[in-house]
Amino acid sequence: MAIDISEIPDILQRRTISFYAVFILLVAPLWCAVPLAWAFVVYALRTGRIWSYSLPGLTLFVVALSEVIFSVHHLHLTRQLSSPPNTGHGSIPEIQVAFQRILKAGLAHLSPDDYDEETLDEERPGSPEEDIVQLEHDDHRAIDFRNTLRTWFGRQPWSTVRLHEVRQWIYWSIFNKHLPELEELPQTHKAVLDDALDLLQKRLGKRIPEGSDVSCRPILLNLDKATILWRPFTLYAFTTVTNLCLDHYYQRSQGFSRGNHNGLEYLVRIPKNWKPPRDPRPVVFLHGLGLGLLQYHTFLSHLFQEFADRPLLIILQPHISQNIFHARYLSPMPRKQTTKNLSSLLASFGWTNLDPSTNSSEDEGHHPNAKDRGQNGVTILSHSNGSYCHAWMLKDYPHMVTRSCFVDPVTFCGWEGDVCRTFFYKTCYTGTELLMRYFVGTELGVVNLLQRNFDWSSNSLWYEEIPNARNRSKTLFLLGDKDSIITPSRVKLYLRSHGIRKGLWCDPNGRHGQALLAGGEGCKVVYEWLKEREC
């Protein structure tokens, strides 16, 4: 009989020295800057000593006063996120399809190792064509699913999870609302909830006990109270000014132009003599959470030098770049608007066509070698949170994306709960975890995006939604085995179970973001792949 890993408590961890070092040397000083600024301003004004300060003292007072004023503004913005959103995740039929895909993932009897992608005949091994049937409680597929699902319930042993909490979780995942009393549920909602619960229990291999256990309270990402920690005005100002300087530098010295397409901001460089589809196809870069251009400057600088022969498009995302002074900082563009604007932007450059039926015909009519090149389109290179937008384009305009490179993608296996738990719920034990929690997980713009504007069904990408997923020349996945944000072993298991081999590159010592460090092995893999002629 298989060991039921869903009943084994997680190993208790102890905080490392790096945690305390980061807390004392970095997090605590930055967090204390705001209350210290308040104390200094109040002291200077109440004692009247401000009138006796010399130039250095007055400068310090002005800086402290700016922190005080900004903290009030920050508090005002924070209160805007105190209430859960009123909008749902999406259409109910779309949510139900995504929910069934979750239940079908891992059902097929396929080994992630016993597979030769050169000889496999099935188009989509382990795809949603599997039926959801009642599993035995000791079926390894049921045990694995229970162990995965308990992440949404605080990693408590599965036997402690009760039906009320599971209903709460299902209701949130479908309707993005708190579960009302069962007798108050509309009949349509009750029917959807009961159907989802029935399928879920089949996949779990056992019935969920009646009752409630508050110790297993589920993660309700969009509804739970958001934790936002202040940070100094000077930190935001430094990040914003640095990104503006880099923006201007790219325009002056790297040949980029800045544009705004219906609210979608970007930097683009198109070589003068470049012609599609004769020359290498354009590269679209979608960055992740953090500091915007500042965070990716080294990687981008090498990218500019290595690929001067093709157009480069960088999509700017102020809401995940700590650009708190931007008008759209708390108004991230939703999926449909983003893909509509990005697709029309790509079409306006002449890189691809909005109508998929004209993509290849136009190429073949005007370019003799179009058939050898494949359809006209772009290469999308995404990192981390950028993989969500990448996924949206593959869902809505797959014909425009002829090559895809996913670096540290969070779009896969997001339904397993590891990413959101790591960002917002898990206790920090290491310095890296604390850095990620303070600088990313509790930052106002990130919290707004991931806890108030997160659409899990749109953000989840499935194997069958990726064109040419098993063709390495067209699709590449890069992971680091020591990634602390995603669970690489789960993502690898999912991709490998669908036959992806040559296109999956893994760094055994890699951490999140390390694959894009200039000079690293991951960066070399990305550059070499971009240089390849796809086949």
C-alpha positions in Angstrom: 0.0 0.0 0.0 1.3 3.5 -0.9 2.3 5.8 1.9 -0.3 8.5 2.3 1.8 11.6 2.1 -1.2 13.8 2.5 -1.3 12.8 6.2 2.3 13.5 6.9 2.8 16.9 8.6 5.3 19.3 7.0 8.7 19.3 8.6 9.0 22.2 11.2 11.6 24.7 10.1 13.7 27.0 12.1 14.7 30.5 11.1 18.1 30.7 9.6 20.9 33.2 10.4 20.2 34.8 7.0 16.6 35.6 8.1 17.8 37.6 11.1 20.6 39.3 9.1 18.2 40.5 6.4 15.7 41.6 9.1 18.2 43.6 11.1 20.3 45.1 8.3 17.6 45.7 5.7 14.0 45.2 6.4 13.9 46.8 9.9 15.7 50.0 8.9 13.5 50.5 5.9 10.3 49.8 7.9 11.4 52.1 10.7 12.2 55.0 8.4 8.6 56.1 8.2 7.8 56.2 12.0 11.2 57.8 12.6 10.4 60.5 10.1 7.1 61.2 11.9 8.9 61.4 15.2 11.5 63.8 13.9 9.0 66.1 12.2 6.7 66.2 15.3 9.8 66.8 17.5 11.1 69.6 15.3 7.8 71.4 15.1 6.7 71.0 18.7 10.0 72.2 20.2 10.5 74.9 17.5 14.0 73.8 16.9 13.3 73.8 13.2 14.0 77.5 13.1 17.5 77.0 14.4 18.5 74.2 12.0 21.4 74.7 9.7 21.3 73.6 6.0 21.9 69.9 6.7 19.3 69.9 9.5 16.7 71.6 7.2 17.5 69.2 4.4 16.9 66.3 6.8 13.6 67.9 7.9 12.5 68.3 4.3 13.2 64.6 3.6 11.4 63.5 6.8 8.5 65.8 5.9 8.2 64.2 2.5 8.1 60.8 4.1 5.3 62.0 6.4 3.2 63.4 3.5 3.8 60.3 1.4 2.9 57.9 4.2 -0.5 59.6 4.4 -1.0 59.2 0.6 0.2 55.5 0.9 -2.4 54.9 3.7 -5.1 56.4 1.5 -4.2 54.0 -1.3 -4.0 51.1 1.1 -7.5 51.7 2.3 -8.7 51.4 -1.3 -7.7 47.8 -1.2 -9.3 47.0 2.1 -12.5 45.7 0.5 -12.6 42.6 -1.7 -13.5 43.1 -5.4 -17.0 42.8 -6.6 -16.1 41.2 -9.9 -16.0 37.4 -10.4 -13.1 35.4 -11.9 -14.8 35.1 -15.3 -17.6 33.3 -17.0 -19.0 30.3 -15.1 -18.6 27.9 -18.0 -15.0 28.9 -18.5 -14.3 28.4 -14.7 -16.0 25.0 -14.8 -13.8 23.9 -17.7 -10.7 25.1 -15.9 -11.8 23.3 -12.7 -12.3 20.0 -14.6 -8.8 20.5 -16.1 -7.4 20.7 -12.6 -9.2 17.5 -11.7 -7.9 15.7 -14.8 -4.3 16.8 -14.4 -2.3 13.7 -13.5 -5.1 11.2 -14.1 -3.5 9.5 -17.0 -1.3 6.5 -16.3 1.8 8.1 -17.9 5.3 8.0 -16.5 7.2 11.3 -16.8 10.3 9.3 -17.7 9.2 6.4 -19.9 8.6 8.5 -23.0 10.4 9.1 -26.2 9.1 12.3 -27.9 10.5 11.2 -31.2 8.2 8.2 -31.4 5.1 9.1 -29.4 2.0 9.0 -31.6 -0.5 10.7 -29.2 -0.9 14.4 -29.9 -1.7 15.3 -26.3 -0.7 12.6 -23.8 -2.5 12.9 -20.5 -4.7 15.7 -21.8 -8.2 16.6 -20.6 -9.7 13.7 -22.6 -9.2 11.6 -19.4 -12.5 10.9 -17.6 -13.0 11.9 -13.9 -13.8 8.6 -12.3 -14.1 7.5 -8.6 -10.6 6.7 -7.4 -9.8 4.4 -4.5 -8.5 6.2 -1.4 -5.1 4.4 -1.7 -4.7 5.2 -5.4 -1.4 7.0 -5.8 -3.2 9.6 -8.0 -5.7 10.4 -5.2 -3.0 10.5 -2.6 -0.9 13.0 -4.7 -4.0 15.1 -5.3 -4.9 15.3 -1.6 -1.4 16.2 -0.7 -1.4 19.0 -3.3 -4.9 20.3 -2.4 -4.1 20.6 1.3 -1.8 23.5 0.4 -5.0 25.6 0.1 -5.8 24.6 3.7 -2.6 25.5 5.5 -0.8 22.2 4.7 -2.8 20.5 7.5 -3.1 16.7 7.3 -5.9 16.0 4.8 -7.9 14.1 7.4 -8.5 17.3 9.4 -10.0 19.2 6.5 -13.8 19.4 6.7 -16.6 19.9 4.2 -17.5 23.4 5.1 -14.0 24.7 4.4 -13.9 22.8 1.1 -17.2 24.4 0.1 -15.8 27.8 1.0 -12.8 27.2 -1.2 -14.8 25.9 -4.2 -17.3 28.8 -4.0 -14.5 31.3 -3.9 -12.7 29.6 -6.9 -15.9 29.8 -9.0 -17.8 32.9 -7.9 -15.0 34.9 -6.2 -17.3 35.5 -3.1 -17.6 34.3 0.4 -19.9 31.3 0.8 -23.3 32.3 2.2 -25.5 30.0 4.3 -26.4 27.0 2.2 -30.1 27.7 2.5 -29.5 31.2 1.1 -27.6 29.9 -2.0 -29.4 30.5 -5.4 -30.3 27.2 -7.0 -28.0 27.8 -9.9 -25.1 28.4 -7.6 -26.0 25.4 -5.5 -26.1 23.2 -8.6 -22.7 24.3 -9.7 -21.2 23.9 -6.2 -22.6 20.4 -5.7 -21.4 19.3 -9.2 -17.9 20.6 -8.5 -17.9 19.0 -5.0 -19.0 15.6 -6.4 -16.2 15.7 -9.0 -13.6 16.8 -6.5 -14.4 13.9 -4.1 -14.1 11.4 -6.9 -10.6 12.8 -7.6 -9.7 12.8 -3.9 -10.6 9.1 -3.6 -12.6 9.6 -0.5 -15.6 11.6 0.9 -14.9 14.8 2.8 -16.2 14.6 6.4 -19.0 16.9 7.4 -18.5 19.8 9.7 -16.0 22.6 10.1 -12.4 23.0 11.5 -11.2 26.6 11.7 -7.6 25.4 11.9 -7.9 24.4 8.2 -9.3 27.7 7.0 -8.8 27.8 3.3 -6.8 30.4 1.3 -9.3 32.7 -0.4 -6.8 34.8 -2.2 -9.0 37.6 -3.5 -11.1 37.8 -0.4 -8.6 37.5 2.5 -7.4 40.6 4.2 -4.4 42.1 2.4 -1.2 42.7 4.3 0.6 45.8 3.0 3.7 47.2 4.7 4.8 50.7 4.2 8.2 51.5 2.8 10.0 54.9 2.5 9.1 57.5 -0.1 12.8 57.7 -0.9 12.8 54.0 -2.0 9.9 54.5 -4.4 11.5 57.8 -5.6 14.8 56.1 -6.3 13.2 53.3 -8.2 11.1 55.6 -10.3 13.9 58.0 -11.1 16.3 55.2 -12.0 13.7 53.6 -14.3 13.1 57.0 -16.0 16.8 57.4 -16.5 17.1 53.9 -18.0 14.1 54.6 -20.2 15.7 57.8 -21.6 19.1 56.0 -21.9 17.5 53.2 -24.0 16.0 55.8 -26.3 19.1 57.9 -26.6 21.8 55.3 -26.8 20.1 52.0 -27.8 17.8 53.2 -30.6 14.5 52.6 -28.8 11.3 54.6 -29.1 8.7 54.9 -26.4 5.0 54.5 -27.2 1.6 54.2 -25.7 -1.0 52.1 -27.5 -4.4 52.6 -25.9 -2.8 52.6 -22.4 -0.3 49.9 -23.1 3.2 51.4 -22.7 6.2 50.0 -24.4 9.8 50.5 -25.7 10.5 49.3 -29.2 13.5 49.1 -31.4 13.2 48.1 -35.1 16.4 47.9 -37.2 16.2 50.1 -40.3 16.6 47.4 -42.9 14.7 44.7 -41.1 12.0 43.0 -43.2 9.6 40.2 -42.3 9.7 37.3 -42.7 13.2 37.3 -44.4 15.0 38.5 -41.2 14.9 37.0 -37.7 11.4 37.5 -36.1 10.8 40.1 -33.4 11.2 39.4 -29.7 8.6 40.6 -27.2 9.8 40.7 -23.5 7.4 40.5 -20.7 9.0 41.2 -17.3 8.0 40.0 -13.9 7.4 41.5 -10.4 10.0 43.8 -8.9 11.7 47.0 -10.0 10.9 47.2 -13.7 13.8 48.1 -16.0 16.2 48.5 -13.1 15.8 44.9 -12.2 16.4 43.6 -15.7 18.9 46.2 -16.9 21.9 43.9 -17.1 19.9 41.2 -19.0 18.4 43.7 -21.3 21.8 45.4 -22.1 23.2 42.0 -23.3 20.0 41.3 -25.2 20.3 44.6 -27.1 23.9 43.8 -28.0 23.3 40.1 -29.0 20.2 40.8 -31.1 20.7 44.0 -33.0 19.4 42.2 -36.1 15.8 42.0 -35.0 13.0 44.1 -33.5 12.8 44.2 -29.7 9.6 45.1 -27.8 9.6 45.6 -24.1 6.1 45.9 -22.5 6.3 48.3 -19.5 4.1 47.3 -16.5 4.1 50.1 -13.9 1.7 48.2 -11.6 4.4 45.6 -10.9 7.4 47.9 -11.1 6.8 49.9 -7.9 5.9 52.9 -9.9 3.5 54.3 -7.4 3.4 57.7 -9.1 1.9 56.2 -12.3 -1.7 56.8 -13.1 -2.4 53.1 -13.7 -0.5 51.9 -10.7 -3.6 50.5 -9.0 -5.5 49.9 -12.3 -3.7 47.0 -14.0 -5.0 46.3 -17.4 -7.3 43.1 -17.4 -6.7 40.2 -19.7 -9.0 40.9 -22.6 -7.9 44.6 -22.8 -4.3 43.6 -22.6 -4.4 41.0 -25.3 -6.5 43.2 -27.5 -4.1 46.1 -27.2 -1.0 44.0 -27.5 -2.3 42.1 -30.6 -3.3 45.3 -32.4 0.1 46.8 -31.5 1.9 43.8 -33.0 -0.3 44.1 -36.1 0.4 47.8 -36.4 4.1 47.1 -36.6 3.4 44.6 -39.4 4.9 41.7 -37.4 1.7 39.6 -37.7 -1.9 39.8 -38.6 -5.0 40.0 -36.4 -6.8 37.5 -38.6 -5.2 34.1 -38.3 -6.5 33.1 -41.8 -4.3 35.8 -43.5 -1.1 35.1 -41.6 0.4 32.5 -43.8 -1.4 33.4 -47.0 0.0 36.9 -47.0 3.5 35.7 -46.3 3.4 33.1 -49.0 2.0 35.6 -51.5 4.7 38.2 -50.9 7.7 36.2 -49.8 8.9 33.2 -51.7 10.6 31.7 -48.6 7.6 32.3 -46.3 6.8 28.6 -46.2 10.3 27.8 -45.0 10.1 30.5 -42.3 6.6 29.4 -41.1 3.9 31.8 -40.2 4.7 35.4 -39.6 4.6 36.2 -35.9 6.7 37.0 -32.9 8.8 35.3 -30.2 7.6 36.0 -26.7 10.1 35.8 -23.9 8.5 36.0 -20.5 9.8 35.9 -16.9 7.9 35.0 -13.8 4.8 37.1 -13.5 5.2 38.0 -17.2 4.2 34.4 -18.0 0.6 35.4 -17.1 0.4 37.9 -20.0 2.2 35.3 -22.1 -0.5 32.8 -21.3 -3.2 35.3 -22.2 -1.8 35.8 -25.6 -1.6 32.1 -26.2 -5.2 31.7 -25.2 -6.6 34.6 -27.2 -4.2 35.1 -30.1 -2.1 31.9 -30.5 -1.5 32.4 -34.2 0.6 35.6 -33.4 3.0 33.7 -31.2 5.3 31.4 -33.2 7.9 30.9 -30.5 7.6 30.9 -26.7 10.3 31.1 -24.0 9.1 30.7 -20.4 11.7 31.6 -17.7 10.7 30.7 -14.1 7.0 30.6 -15.2 4.3 30.9 -12.5 1.5 30.2 -15.0 1.9 26.4 -14.7 0.5 24.5 -11.7 -0.7 27.7 -10.1 -3.9 25.8 -9.2 -1.8 23.8 -6.7 -1.5 26.9 -4.5 2.2 27.1 -3.9 2.8 30.5 -5.5 0.1 32.4 -3.6 0.9 30.6 -0.3 4.6 31.5 -0.7 3.9 35.1 -1.5 1.3 35.9 1.1 0.7 33.1 3.7 3.7 31.0 4.4 5.9 31.9 7.4 9.3 33.2 6.4 12.3 31.2 7.6 15.2 32.4 5.4 16.7 35.7 4.3 15.5 35.1 0.7 12.0 34.4 1.8 11.9 37.6 4.0 13.3 39.7 1.1 10.6 38.4 -1.2 7.9 38.9 1.4 8.8 42.5 2.3 9.9 43.8 -1.1 7.4 42.0 -3.2 4.7 40.2 -1.3 3.6 43.2 0.9 4.2 45.9 -1.7 1.0 47.9 -2.5 1.0 47.4 -6.3 1.8 43.7 -6.1 -0.9 43.1 -3.5 -3.4 45.0 -5.6 -2.6 42.8 -8.6 -2.3 39.4 -7.0 -4.9 39.7 -4.2 -7.5 42.0 -5.7 -7.2 41.5 -9.5 -6.1 37.9 -9.7 -8.1 35.6 -12.1 -6.8 32.1 -11.6 -8.5 30.5 -14.6 -7.1 33.1 -17.0 -3.7 32.9 -15.4 -3.5 29.1 -15.6 -1.9 27.9 -18.8 -2.4 24.3 -19.9 -0.2 22.1 -22.1 -2.9 21.9 -24.9 -3.0 25.7 -25.1 0.7 26.0 -26.1 1.3 25.7 -29.8 4.1 23.3 -30.6 4.8 22.7 -26.9 7.1 19.6 -27.6 9.1 21.3 -30.4 12.2 22.7 -28.7 12.9 25.1 -31.5 9.6 26.8 -30.9 9.0 26.4 -27.2 11.5 26.5 -24.3 11.0 26.2 -20.6 13.7 27.2 -18.0 13.4 26.3 -14.3 15.7 26.4 -11.3 15.5 23.5 -8.9 16.0 25.8 -5.9 13.3 28.2 -6.9 11.5 29.3 -3.7 8.5 30.9 -5.4 7.2 28.0 -7.5 7.6 24.3 -6.9 9.9 23.3 -9.8 9.4 19.5 -9.2 5.6 19.9 -9.7 6.0 22.0 -12.9 8.5 19.6 -14.3 6.2 16.7 -13.5 3.4 18.4 -15.3 5.4 19.3 -18.4 7.3 16.0 -18.6 4.0 14.0 -18.3 2.9 15.7 -21.5 6.0 14.6 -23.3 8.1 17.8 -23.0 11.8 16.7 -22.9 14.3 18.6 -25.0 12.6 21.9 -24.5 12.8 21.7 -20.7 16.0 23.1 -19.2 16.7 23.0 -15.5 19.5 24.4 -13.4 20.0 22.1 -10.4 21.3 25.1 -8.3 19.1 27.8 -9.9 17.0 30.2 -7.9 14.1 32.4 -9.1 15.5 34.9 -11.6 18.9 33.4 -11.8 18.4 32.2 -15.3 18.4 35.8 -16.6 21.7 36.7 -14.8 24.1 37.9 -17.4 26.9 35.3 -18.0 25.0 32.5 -16.3 24.2 29.2 -18.0 20.4 30.0 -18.2 21.1 33.2 -20.0 23.4 31.4 -22.5 20.6 28.9 -23.2 18.1 31.7 -23.8 20.5 33.5 -26.2 21.3 30.4 -28.1 17.7 29.4 -28.4 16.8 32.9 -29.7 19.5 32.6 -32.3 18.3 29.3 -33.6 16.3 29.0 -36.8 13.1 27.3 -35.8 12.0 24.2 -37.7 
